[in-house]
Amino acid sequence: MVVKTVYKVRLEDGMEVGPLDGEMIRSWYQQGMVNPDTPIRAQGTKRWVRLADTFEVASWGEPQGAASPQAEEERDAFEAEARQTWRTYFACALFFLLAAGAGYFSLFPSLWRIPPNTPWREIALGFVVLGLLLVRGWDPMRKLVRVLVVVLTLALFPLAEVLIFRGVPWRSLVVLIPAVVMGFGLFFFLSGRYKPWPRVVLNLFWILAGAAGVVLLGAFPPPAVAAWMAAPSPLPAALAPAMLTPPSPAPTPLATPVPRTEAPMAAPAGSAPSSAPAEPVGAPSAAAVIQEVPLLSPRAADVVRSRAVFAPEDAFRRSYELAGNGVAALDPRERGELGQLMAAAYAHIPGADRRRLETYMAGIRGGQISTTEQNREMSALMRGAVLKLPDSQRARLQAVYEKAILAAR
């Protein structure tokens, strides 16, 4: 049995079509669809050569000029096969499948562990929109979706930075790594050029592996990985000796006001006044932060506002993290004084609420994520306790707390 050699042909617009046998190439030549300089490549080789270097085109006669309607239809069919438009429809089905998965987690949010409060409904709607753009298989929509996929994938990097600044532990964001893998797999899968089957299978592998990695790390992390993601952050732990171990039973508030021995904001003689932090974009006003967290002096409130605080109730957690970072810079007398003042404030909180507050703060030390509602509730407990302190104690508490915040790095 004679096996015919087949070729791939690169047309003038860069499209590669094939496989074509010699008779088909001759027919295309005679109809003016290819010429002696058209590059061709034999199947199984990687070298492109001129058509005239492989075939005796002189014996084929002169081209007819304009191709016949039948030849044009034939060429369109080959070009459609070269573009592999089926991949566009397949990607459409993939987006709807991803939307169904995101919708499932939006209906059962308790199944999702890391990070919590993921906006699954919005993610599902986004996948639905991308799928709808590909329903008709139009090439302009394919190009648009491809651009959107790569933009959204790259946007995961600044999103991770914002989440970290808002208090989300960076280890829990490891789930974004397979999401990036899935995004780039979709980007390459939606390429308009012809892809051999091994590359198509490789693209699909990265898409499915990325999606499986997101589900595995976010909903069913292995014990070792879950323990690593839940490992405590070393920065807030420094605050524990001074602030998070109130004596039991709850101490009685100090009988006499603590004298104010030093001005909290005094600058060294002859030194230039320090510049105020730049006005943060989207942050609440300093007055709103102080009203929410009376632990803060005006200067400390400005520092907290500059650390990606977008709502007053977020300021309490952020101020605690900053103070935990800087409390080691206090001298032993100040740390002891801070502990006494915080114990006096704790004495105004009922026992059950105090235990919930301690659990919340211990979670912050351990790098756990807190919801906006938790931040608001715990901030209200601490606000009520601080406002019940005598003015002199509250002023001194603000001074020492401010010093710890300013020392944070």
Summary of the structure (lengths in Angstrom):
residues: 409
radius of gyration: 33.2
end to end distance: 78.5
largest distance: 113.4
contacts: 1204
relative contact order: 0.08
helix: 61%
strand: 4%
